[in-house]
Amino acid sequence: MEKEYKNSYVFIAAYTGMLTFGISMTSIGAMLPNLTEKFTLTGYSAGAVVALLPIGILLGSLTFGPIVDKYGYKILLTICSLFVIIGLYGMVESSSFTLLQLSILLIGLGGGVINGGTNALVADISGDSKGAKLSFLGVFYGLGALGLPVILGFFSGRYQYQQIVAAVCVFLLILLLYNLIIKFPPPKHPQGLPIKQGIKLFNNPILLLFGFFLFFQSGIEGIANNWTTTYMEKYLMVSPEQALFALTYLVLALTAMRLVLSYILKSLSRSYVIYMSLIIVALGSLILILGGNYLFTIIGLIFFGIGFAAGFPIILSYVADKFASISGTAFSLVFVIALTGNTVLNYLTGFVAESIGIKYYSVIILISVVIMFLIFSILERKSLTKE
């Protein structure tokens, strides 16, 4: 039976969805100074507002899998893209603190579904080139994550931030309309996922090992993104502007490397790329530990960006291969484990920073890489990830 949808059209929908997710993830950080001034937020209340984003992402990641397996991707991705647009617009136009909180929760919920859903969608239609296609999908996250801060910086002198965000929302709405005019793959389980099959995932050792690899992958990415600026400002004594500028190198390196991976994964084995990526992240950690100055920190961050690029796309490609019939639900589980790792390792880093000093934050990344190496080695020995 000939399929009713075209892969190329569906890929475009996934790319625009990931672009939307990238924009949503940097929106709060980019808007926080304006929101702090508008609502006279204290450090505590600002932290409480920001914390709603990962809560929303966790909820979205937990729920998207069973829904797409039963109902397909089109309705859910469209609705959740609308959630992000409403959340972005509501965030800058809210007249009350409660509406601000609701808007940020909507951004997180919609973003969590879009992130998981677009990854699962691309994996479903990529055949034998899942790793390469998922890496290319990640490029659009980088473009979105860099896009909003750049747009705000470029136009903020001429327009109010509310006008700029409203224009971005119109752009995202146009992208959303594209979803309505194309056909998506049909749902895998229109009668609902068999309960026994779903329950088995929660104690499947293969899936849990993949999930715990991503537990640390997400954790070290979160540490690098959230604590590097603090390290540079408090330990290296650089200005906040210099610290943010240095962090941009990480995002640029990650985005560029995912573009490279979309080509080299066609000829190199996925396991080889994972091992090399872990080695590169370890080298980045050592550079930060031993360097102790601004230049070495930038070099270390570039190493981080290059090394981080392969983790999620390749591990998700393995998950899609092993659990093809219920990939949406399997993706939900590993994303929830990954997000838990992000939270746990960030709290651990905060404890270390408070107890023995922020200069040792990259040691946690190095130790995590060693654990990830062991987890992946176990998978290799069990022939679970052989090419």
N, C-alpha and C positions, 0 to 999 in steps of 0.2 A: 504494500500500500504506500503510495507516494505521500510524503509528509506535506502538510499544508503551509508550513512556515518556511521562511528563508533564513539560513544561518547568518548571512551577512547583515540582514535587518535586525535580527535578535542581538547580534554582537554589538551593534550600534546602540541599541537600547541599554545593554549592560554597561557600556562605556559611559553613556550619559548619566546612568544611575550612579556609577562610582564617582564621577565628577561631582555630582550632587552631594554624595557622602563626604568627599574631600572638603568641599566648601563648608558643609555643616560642622565638621570637626574643628575647624579653625575659627568659626564664627564667634564663639563666646570669648575666646582669648583676644580676638581682634576688637571686639566690642566692649570688653570688660571695663576699660578706663571710662568710656562714655556712660556705661550703665552705672558704674560706681558713683559718678558725679550726679547723674540724673536721680538716682534713688538714695543717694547719700549712704552707700553701703559701707559697713565696717569690714574689717578683715574677716570676721566670723561669718557675717551674712553673705559676703561675696563668696567665701568658701562653700557655704551651704548651697548657694545658687549653682556654682560650678559643679558640685557633686551630683546634681540632678541629671547631668548629661550622661555619665557612665551608668547611672541607674536605668535611664531610658534605653541606652544601648543594650544593657544586659537583658531587659525585658524583651526588646525586639529580637535579640539573638536567640532567646529561649523559645520564642513562639513561631518564628518564621518557618522553620523546617517542616513540622507536621502540616502547616497550612498550605505550603506550596506543593507538598507531596499529594495532598487531597484536592486542592482547587487550582493548582497551577500558579504561574508567576505573574501574569498580566495584572489581575485585579489588585493583588497585594502590593506589588511594586508601584503601581500607579497611586494607590491610596496613600502609601507611606511617603512617596515623593511629595504628595500634597501636604502631608503632615509637616515635612521639613520646611516647605515654602510658607505655610501658615505660621510655623514656629519662628522662622527667621523674621517674618514681617511683624509678628506679635512681639518679638523680643525688643525691637526698636520702637514700636508704637505703643507698648503697654503703658497704661496710666496707673496701674497698681502693681504692687510687689507680687501679689498672687497670680496675676496674669503673666508676669515675667517668668515666674516659676513654671507655670503650665506650659508656656511657650518653649522653654528650654527642655522640659520633659518630652514634649512633642518632637523636638529636633532629635533628641537621643533615641526615642522609640522608632521614629521613621528611619534614622540613620542606621540603627542596628539591624533593622529588617533589610534595608537596601544593601548594606555591606554583605550580610550573609546570603541574601537572595541573589545578588548579581554574581557572587563567586560560585554559588551552586548552579546557577543558570549557565554560566560560561563552561563550567566543568561538564555539564550534561551534554553540551552540543559540540565539544572540542575533540571528540574521538581520542586518538592516541597522542595528541599534542596538548594535553591539559596543562602541563607545567608551563609551557611557552605561552599559551593563551591567558592563563591566570596571571602570569608575570606582566603581560601587556596590559591586562585589565588594571593592575596596580599602578601603572603609569598615570592613569586618569585620576587616581586618588591623589597622587603627588601634584598634578596640575591644579586640581581643585583646592588642595590644602595651601598651595602657594598663591593661588589666584586671588582669593578674597583679600588677604593682607596687602597684596600688591595693588589691587584696585582701590582699596581704601587709602593707601598711601599716596597714590597718584592723583586721585580726585578730591581728597578731603579738603584741599585748599580752596576749591571752587564750589563744592556742594556740601550740604549737610549730610551727616552719616546716614540719617533716615532715608534721604533721597537715593543715596548710593545703594543701600540694601534693598530698597524698593525696586530699583532697576535690576538688581541681581535676581530678585524674586520673579520678575517678569521673564527674564531669560530662562530661569529654571522651569517656569510654567510652560514656556514654549517647548522645552525638552520633554516635559511630562506629556504634552499633547501627542508627541510622536508615539508614545506607548499605546495610545488609543487607536491608532490607524494601522498598526502592524499585528501580525499573528504570532503568538508565542507557542512553545511546545505544550502539548496537552499534559494534564496532571498524570502522575504515575499511578496514583491510587485514588481514583474518583469515588470509590466506595468507602474510603477511609483506610488509614494504615492499620494493618493487623496488629492488635494490641500486644500479642506475644512477641511479634517481631520487633516492635518498638521497645518493649521492656528489655529484650535481650541486648540491645545496644548499650544499656547502662552498665552491664558487666562483661562486655566484650573486651578482652585484654588488648586486642589489636587497636581498636578504636581508642581505648583509654590511653595507650602508649602514645598514639598520635596526639591525643588531647593534652597529655602532660608535656610533650615536646613543645606544643604551642603555649602551654602554661608559662614556660620559661621564655619562649620567643616573645610573647606579648609583654611579659614582665620586663625583659631587658630593653625592649623598644620603649616602653613607658618610662623606665628609669632614665634612659638617654634623653628623651624628649622633655621630661619634667624636672630633672635635677641638674642637668648640665649648666643651665643659666645660673642656678643658685651656686653651684661649684665655682663658676667663673667669677661671679660677683663677690662671693665671700672668701674664697681661697686665693684666686688670682688677682682679685681687686680690680677687675675691669668694669667699665660702665655697663648699665643695662642694655644700651643700644649695641655695644660691641658683643655682648653675650648673645643677644637675639640674632645678630648678624652671623655669628659663628654657627649657631644652630641651623641656620638656613643651609649651610654646607651639607649637613646630614640629610636634609630632605631632598636637596638637589642630587646628592650622590645616590640615594635610594631610588629616586625616580629614574635617573639615568641608567642605573644598573638593572632595573626591571625591564627597561627597554632593551638593553643588551641581552638579558636572559631570554627574552621572547625569541631571540635568534639562536643563541648558543645552546639552548636546551633541545634544539632539533638535532644536535649532533653529540652533545655530551650527556652522560647518564645523570639522572636526578640525584642519585646517592653521592656521586662524586662532587656535584655542585654543593650539596648540603655540607659535606665535610670541609670543602674549601671555604665555604662561607663561615663556618664556625671558627676555622683557623684565623680568618681575616678579622672577625669580631674579637677574638682573643688577642690578636696583635694590637687592635685598637685600644683595648683595655690596658695592655701593657704600656702603650705609648702615653696614655693619660696618667697611669700610675707613676711612670718613671720620668715623664717629661716635665710637668709642673710649670708650663708657661703657655701663653696664648697661642703661639704658632703650633706647638705640639698638640694642643687641645684641638685645634682645627683639623690637623692631620688625623688625629684619633677619631674625630667625628666623621670624617670622610670614610675612614675604614669601617666605622659603624654602619654608615649608610650603605656601603657596598655589601657588607656582610649580612645586614638585616634583610636585604632585598629578596633573597630566595626562600626564606623560611616559610612564610604563609602560603605562597603560591604552590610550592612543591609539596608540602605536607597535605594541603587541601587536594592536590591532584591525586595523591595516594589514597586519601579518604574516598574520593569520588570513584577511583578504580575498584576499591575493595567493597564499597557499599553502594553500588550503582543504582540498585532498585529503590533505595530509600536515602538517596544522597542528601536531600533537604534536611531530614531529621538528623542524620549523622553530622552534617555541618552545624546544625544548631547545638548539638552536644559539645563538639570540640570548640566552638566559639565561646560557649559559656565557660568551659574549663579555661580557655585562653584569657578571657576577661577577668576571671577569678585570679589568675596568675598575675595579671597586671596590677590588680588591687593589692594582693598580698605582698608582692615584691616592692611596690612603692611604699607601703607601710613599713616594710623591713628597712628600706633605704632611709626613711625618715628616722627610724630608731637608731640606725648606725650613725647618721649625720648628727643626731642629738647626743649620742653617747661618746663617740670617739672622733667625730669630725667629718665634714663633708668631703674632704680630700680622698676618703676611702670608698666613695660611692661606686667607682668603677670596679672595685674588687668584687662586689656583688655580681656584676655583669660577668666577670671572669669565672667565678665559681659556677654561675648558672650555665655558662657555655660548656664547662667540663661535664656537668650533669646532662646537658642536652646531647653531648657527644656519646655519653654512656647509654642514654635512652635509644638513640638512633643505632648504636652498635648492637644493642639487644634485638632491635627490629631486623637488622642485617643478618645476625646469626640465625634468627628464626626464618630467614628467607621470606620475610613479609614485604620487603621493599626491593627485592631484586628486580633489575630491569628486564 
